[in-house]
Structures are given as C-alpha cells and as structure tokens.
C-alpha cells in the first residue's frame, strides 16, 4: 500500500538515505513566521500547533495573521481555532465500563487507541503508515518507537498478535522509507530516532511466529544498524560522528544525537526559553535537547551538567548504557538473522561485534564505586556518577557479569526502590525522568533483568509494588496514566506537559506483569 507523503513533509524534510545525514530544511517557524511561536504560547499545549491541520495554505494564514494581529479586538485563540483543526486527546472521550476489572479495561482500550491506515493528508504533519497501529493516548495521537515495544508486551497477552505483526511491519516500512525509525510518525520527528527496540520487537514476534521473522526483516535490521553506526569506521580515537563515538582506546560505542540544531518544532517556545536561560551557544543547547528527546528520557538530570538546569544539557557528550545495550541486542539479532539465511561468515562477524560491545559495556560503563552501569563522558573517559535505572539494561539483555548484576540489585534496593516501585534516578530536578517518578518501561526492564540473574525476590518486590500502585489509581480514577509518583500518593508531574491518560506502555507492562505475578492483584 503506497501513501503520498504529506505536503508539510515535503516542505520540511528531504528524504534521507540509510546511513546518510538527515538534511534539516525549513520548519514550522519558517513556514508560519511569527504566528507559530505566538500560537504555541497561546495554546495550552504547544504540540497542538504542529499536530493541527490548517484550513488553508499556511502562507495565506500567516499573511492574514500578520495583517490582523494588531487589531484592537483581535482574539488569538479564536483565530487559531477558526483556521486550524486542533487535535483532540487520543482516547479522551473513552470512559471505562464500571463493571470492568483492569484486565478487561486494558483489553478494551486497545481498540480505542488503535488507528487504521489512512492516505497521507497534504495538510498534516502525520506520516502515513500502511497497517494498523496503537498510539499511547492523551496528547500522543501518533505511534512512538520505543513505547511500542512495551505496548506489544500487553498486546501479546491480550491476544492481539495481529496488532504486533502490523506494528512491526509499520516500523519496517519506516526504515525502508527513511533509513531509520523516526521518534514518531510525524514530519517534525524525522531528524531523530528513539531507543532502537526494533530488534527486541522481532524477538518478541519470533517467539510466537518462529525464527523466520528474523530472516524476513533482515534488510531492515541492516539499515537500522547502518543508521546508528554511520561514520564509525572512519573515526579516529577520541572522535565522534553523528551517533557513533570512537573512544581514546579505539573502542566504538554510541550516543544519542539529532541531525538538527534548531528548537524542536513541537516544543519551539520552550526550547527558546531554555537556551535563553544560559550563556551557551544556542545551537549547542538545541542539539542537546533534541538528542535528549531521542533518548526517550526527555528530560532527566542524567543529561544535565549541573544536575538541575535544563540549559546545561550535554546529551551528546555522553555514551549511555541503555543505548549501547540496545545496539548489542541489534548486533546479536543481526547475527541470528544471518544464520537464518545461511550467511555464516556475516553471522560470525556480527557475533564478534556484539561480544566486543558487551565487553566494552562491562569494562567502560561500569561504575565500581556506585555499583551501577552508568553514563560515560566520552571525551574525558569518566563516569558522570549518575545512579539511574538505565543501569538495568545490561541485565535485561544478559550483558552484565554475575557480580555486576548482584551489585546493581544491591544499589537498586538501597537507592532507587520506593514505596510504589523504582524511581528513575536519585535526583529531584523537576524533570519528569527523575525522582519521584517511576515509568512502566523501566519497571519492566528492571524486573525482567533482575529475574534473569536470579534476583527473584527483588524482582517480585518491585513488581508487586508497581502493580499495586497501578491498581490503586485505577480503582480510584478508573484509568491508567503515563507515569506514577513512586514515593507517595501524589500524581506524577514535572517536565514539559501535564500527566497523560491512556496510556499505551503502562497498559502493556501492567497486562504482562499481571500474567507473571497474578498474586499481586490479590494483595
């Protein structure tokens, strides 16, 4: 099924080839002029402006705004509402059947959050997808890359393997079209990806449909790997290019990046304010904000030089354990896919790359003093010292040594375990990926990673605490939400936007955990 690209996509972006740098062209601020920033400041959620569908050519709306905005009785909100179709919250009108328990609620909600393929709308920023997919909910009415893996965990348990297959096919189609999986299927997300969970998605599907899944999607695995490793072979020690870093000792690892150094369109006015709060070159701040968005942890003290001020963000200076664990999983999956097609030579080479990366993670991203895998400031070859749940990725993917896994378990219990689950970090910065918030995907990775290394008691304790909190909120409010305050009874908060209902990955993780730990719902 072939879809035309939206007009805004043609205006904003050049289609990249696999492994090539994304060309950043005109964005929404250039198309709409002063109207864009003014509208973002006037709307409750700035993202609404980039998701809105204009009723006329953007240039004509911008010209009318320039002519009329000085009128004494000019009403900004009314002008926007008359000239744009603003988005509604995904699933916002759904009300839980009071007779449903949480499992029935989740199983029903998949159909509410499911979207069918539609032809590209020339007025919209939405990138069309060829098959059905599930959106997270709330302000997020498009697919998101790493969210979808955790959504798929629940879809499997709900008997919706059809949606798992179609979502995998959609991600493959995005790789074919753009050379990588964008952050989400919006034009303004094309210059970055998100944590690369395509390989774990294929593993999940292969457990049901057989190992032939890996062979079927081998071309897309190769193209995604080329995207993340672009430029790596030509790097001298101590250099970086896009997402690849060659350390002083010659080791090649990866970092988060974005191919643009301008404010994010969906958070344009926020990024302007963030850059203005410090004295760094603004393009440097914007690049790091965008890279932080690619990480999925947007935002966290782990990226901040001073641990508290967003304008000190330094994402591109960091080699993180979560990303490199995922790239180990991609290399290992590629090796297995090559074996499936009988290419033993390439399988052996990819096995060697995977093992070299795993050894580097164990050696270079391990902080012995703190007992965690942590972020590395690659230019200085030193740990940031941040204690975060990114430390569980090497356990989830079987990279950690046994002694390292035992130390991680000790640190989690001592420093991150809270009343309702695991906090993301030890720092209260006001950013949403910090204390006191807990997030479903990180709970899942921690629980399953701990179990993999025989830390079953702690895994069960985390699972029970998290499940109980989810069920408490559901019983009181008849909904599941994006994140939870794991320290007490308040609603989670912080960051750039209000707490969202829905919510795809919370639903998916809870549905899967209730299968593993059914007794938690009875306590």
N, C-alpha and C positions, 0 to 999 in steps of 0.2 A: 504494500500500500504506500503510494508516494504522496507526500504532502508538500504543498508550496510553503516556502519559508515566509513568515510574517514580514510585512513591509518594514516594520521597525527593525527587524533583524537585519534586513538588507541595508538599512540606513546606518545601523550602529556597528556592525561587525563584518569583518572579512572571514570567510570560512577557512579555518586552519587545516593544514595537512598534519598527519600524525607525526609527532616529533618536532614540529616547527613552532616557532614563537607565534602566539596569538597577536594579531595586529589590532591595536586599540585605535578605533576611529572615533567618530562623533558619538556622544552620549546624549541622554535626555536633556542635560543643561544646555547643550549646544542647539538642540532641536527646538526647545521651548523658550530659551532665553530666560529673562528674569521671572517669568511665570513659574518656572519649575521650582526654584527654591522658595518662592513666596507661597506656592501651593503646598509644598511639603511642610512648611511651618504652620500653615493654616489648618491642615488636616490632623486628626487625632493620631494617625499612623502614617509616617512618611512613605512607607512601602505602598500605600494605596495609590499614590500618584504613578508609580511605574507599572502597576498592575491594571490601572484604569484604561478603558477603551475610549479614545476620542471620538466625538460625533462628527468631526470634520477634519480636514488636513491640519496637522499640528502647526504648520506655518501660519495658517489663517487664524487659528485660535490664539497663537502667540501675538500676532499683529493686533487682533481685536483687544487683547489684554493690555498691550502697550498703549493703545488709544484710550481705553476706558478706565484704567486703574486710578487715574487722578480725579475721577468724577466724585463729587461730594457724597452721593448716596451709593457709591459702589460697594457691593456686598461680595466679598471674596468667596465665601463658602457657596453662595448661591451661583456665582459664575462657574465655579468648578463643577457643581452638581448638574448644571444645565448643559455643560459642554463635554462632560465625561461620564461614562458609565462606570461608577466606582464599584470595586469588588465587595461582595458580601462574605462574611466569615464562613469558611468551609465547615459544613455541619452545624452552622449556628442556629438553625431552626429545629434541629432534632431534639426531641425530648424522650428520655428513657422511659420505657414501659415500667411502671412501678412494680409489676409482677416479676420483672427480670432480675436474676442474680447477676453478678459481674460477668460471668462467662457468657450468659445469654446476651448481655449488653454489648460485649465486645463482638460477638459473632454477628449481631445485627448491625453494629456500627460500621463494619467493613463495607457494607453496601452503601451506606451514607457517604463514606469517604472515597468510594470507588468512582473513578472518572473514565468515561468511554472515549475512544479516539475520535477526534474531530478534525476537519480540514483546518489548515492554518488560516487565521483571521489576519488580514493585511493590516488591521489597525492595532493589533495586540502585540504585547511583548512575549506572549506564551508560545513556546516552541512545540509544535505538534508531535505527538507520539503515535506509533502505529497500533498499539494494543492497549487494553485497559490497564489502569494503574491505581494505586491508593495514595492519597495525599495525607499529610499529617493532621490537618484541621486548623481551625481558627484563621489566623492571617495567612496561613500557608496553604494556598489553593493550587499548588504545583507539586510535582514529585521532587524529593530530595534524595541525594545519592546515599549518604551513609545511614540516614534514617531508615531507608527502605530495607536494609538487611534485618534490622530489628523488628520492623513491621512483618517481614516474611516469616520470622520465627513464630509469630502468632497465627499468621495465615495458614501455616502448615498444620498447627494444632486445631484450627477451626475447620479444617477440611477444604481449604481454598487453595489447593495446589495449582489450580488453573490461573489464579492471580500471580502466584510466584513465578510460574512459567512466563506469563505475559510481561511481568515487570523485568525479568532477566532479559527477555527479547527486546524490551524498550531500551535498556541500558546498552545492549549490544548495538542497537540501531543508532544511539547517540555516539558511541565510539566510532562507528562506521562513518557517521556524518561529520563529526567534529574532531576526531582523533583522540578524544578523551571523553569522560563522563563529566559534564558541567555540574557545578554546585547544585543546580536545579534546572528544570526546563523553562528557563526564561532567558531572553536575549542578554539581559544585564548580568547574567551569571557565567557567560561563555568564557571569560578570561581566566577562570579558575575552576578547579575541581573540588572535591572533598575527600576525606579519608577513603582510600581505594578499597572498598569492600566487594568489588565485582567477583574476585576470586572466592572469597568465603560464600557469596551468594551461589556460585556454581557448585561449590562443595555441598551446600545445603540441598540444592536441587538434585545433585548426583546421588545423594543418599536415598532419594525416592525413585529417580528415573534411571539410575545406573551411570557408570563412569563414562559412557559415550557422550554425556553432556560436556565433558571437558574437551573432547575432540571437536565437538560441534562448534564450540565457541573459542577454539584456539586462535583464530585470526584476531578476534577482539582482545584476547589476553595479550597477544603480542603487541598490538597497537597501544593498549593502555601502558604496557611496560615501556614502550618507546617514548611515550609522553613523559613519564616520570623520570626516565633516565636520559632525556635529551641532553646532549653535550657532555656527558660524563666521561666518555673515552678520551676527549681532547683536553681535559683539565690537568693542570699542573698541581702538585701538592700545595695546599693552602688556598685553592681557588674554588669558586662556585659558579655555576651557570644554571639559571632558572631553578629547577628543583633538585639538582644534583650538586653534591659537595665532595671534593676530594680533600681529605684531611692531610695534615702535615706528614703523617706516616704512609700516605698513599692509599689509605682505606677510602672507599667510595660509599657514602651514605646519602641520605636525602633530607630535604627540608620542605616546609610549606612555602608557597610563592603565589604571586598573581602577576599576570603579564601586563597589568596596567598600574600606573602610579598616580591615579586621579581619585577623587572621592567616589565611593561606591554609589551608584545611582539610587539604590534602594534606601540608602542612609546618607544621602548627599549633605544635608544640612548638619547632621550630627558629625560627620567627618570634618566638615569645615570648622565647626566649633572645637573639635578635638585638636586639630592641627594648630588652631589659633591659640590654644591654651599653653603651648610650649614654644621653644625657640629653635626647634629643629627645622631643616628644610621640609616644606610641606609635602613634596612628592615622596620623601622618605617615610613620613608618617602614613600617608595614604597607602603606599605599597605594603607596609607592615600591617595596617588594618585589614587590607584585603587578604593578605596571607593568613592572618588570624581567622578570617572568615573561612578560608579554605580548610583550616584545621578542624572546623566544627566547634571548637572551643572559643566562640566569639561572644564574650571575651573572658580572659582569665588572668590572674596575677602571674601565672607561669610565663606569660609573654612580656611582662612589664619590667623594665629595667629597675624601677624603684618599687615594684610590687604593689603599687596603688594607683598611679596616674596613667590613664589610657594614652596620653600623648607620649609616654616613654616606651611605647610598644616596640618590640625588637624581634618579631617572629622570625624574620629571615636570617637572623644571626644564630638561630637555634637548630640543632639536629635533635629531633624528638624520638623517644622510644615507641610511641604509638604508630607513627607513620612508618618507621623502619620495620616494625613488626609486621605491619600490613604488607610491605613490599617483600619481606621474607615469605609471607604466605602467597603472594603473587608469583614469586620465583619458584617456590615449591609446587604450586599448582601448574605452572607452565611446564615444569619438568614432568609431572604426571601426564599432562596433556600430550607432550611429545611422545611419551611411552605409549599412549593410547593409539597414536598414529604410526608407531613403529620407528620413530626417529630417535634411536638410542644415543647417538652422538650428541645431539642437541639436549636431550634429557640429562645426560651426564654433565654437560657444561652448565646447565641451569641448576642442577643439584649442587655443583661446586659454588656457584654464586650465592645460592641460598645459605649454604653452610658457612661461607665466608661472612655473610651479613650477620648470621646468628652469632658467630664467634665475636664479631665486632660489637654487637649489642651487649653481649655478656662482658666484654672487656672494657669498652669505652663509655657505655651508657649506664654502667653500674656505679652507684654511689655507696661505697662500703661504709662510710661514716653514718649515713642515714638509713641504710638497709632498704634502698629502693632503686629501681631503674628511673633515671631522671634525665632532664634536658641537658644537652651539651652545647655550650657556647663554642662553636666550632673553630673560630679564629684563634681563640685563646686556649682551646683544648681543656676547658674546665667546666665542671658541673655548675648549673645555676643554683643548686641546693634546694630546688622546689620539691616538696613531697606532695605528689598528686596521684590520682587514680590512673594516669597514663602508665604507671608502673605495672598495671596488671596485664597489659597487652603481651609482654613476653611470656607470661604464664598461660594466657589463653591460647597462644599459638605454639606452645611447647618449646620455647627458645631458652627459657631460664634454666640454670643449673639447679639441682635439688636444694643445695644450701642457700642459693639466692631466693628461691621460692619460699623457703621457710622463713628467711629474714623479711621478705615482703609481707608475709602473713603476720608476723610479729608487729611490723610497722603499721599495717592497716588497723590491727586491733588497738594499738596504742594511740594512734594519732588521727585516724580518719573514721573509725567506727563510731556512729552516733545512735541516738535513740531509735531512729527510723531507717537506718541503713548507712551507707558510706557517703561521706562528703567528698566533693571533687578535689578539694585542696584544704590546706590548714589555714588559709588566709581569708580574712573578711575584708574584701576590697570594694564591695558594692557591685562587682561584676557578677553576671549570672552563673558563670562556671567556677565559682568559688564558694567557700563556706558562706552560708549554711545549706546551700542547695545540693540535692542529690538528683541524679539523672538516670533514667531506666537503662540506657545502653551501657553505662559504666557499671551499674549493679550486675547486669548480666555477664559482662566480661570478667568482673571480679569473681562472681560466684562460680562460674564455669572454670575459670583459670585456677582458682583455689582447689576445686574438686579434682582437676587434672593432676595436681601434685599431692593429693592425699590429705589436703587441709579441709576435710569434710565438715568438721564441727563448725569452723568459722564460716564456711560457705553456707551452711544451713542457718546459722545465726543471722547472717546478712540477709539471706532470702526471706526468712520469717519476719524480720523487722521491716523490710521493704514491702512485702506483701501486706502485712497488717496495716501499714500506713496507707497504701493504695485503697484497701478495703474500707478503712475508717473514713477517708474522704469520699469514697463512692457512697457509703451509707448515709453520710450527712448531706451530700450535694448532688448525688446521682450522676456523677461524671468522673472521668479521669482527666488528668491535666499533664502538661508538658514536663513539669519538674516539681519537686517537693522540698520543703524545708525539712531536712532530716534531723535537725537538732531539737525541734519543739513542735508546737501546734499551729504556728503561723503559716500563712500561704507563702510559697516561694516567690521571690522577686529579684530585683536587680536587673542591670543591663538596659537594653535599648527599647524594650516594649513590655506591655503587661503580660501576666501569666496567660497562657493559651489553653483553651479546652480542646478536646479531641480524643486522644491525641495519639497519633499513629504508633510511635515506638513505645510509649507507655503501655498501650493496649497489647502490642505484640509481645513485649517482655513479660508482662503480667500473665498473659494467657499461657505462655510457655512455662513460666515458673510454677504456675498452679498445677501443671502436669507433673513437674518434678517434685514439688513439695505440697501435695494436696492437704496435708495435715495443718499447714499454716493457716488455711482458711477457717479451721475449726477452733483455733486457739483464741 
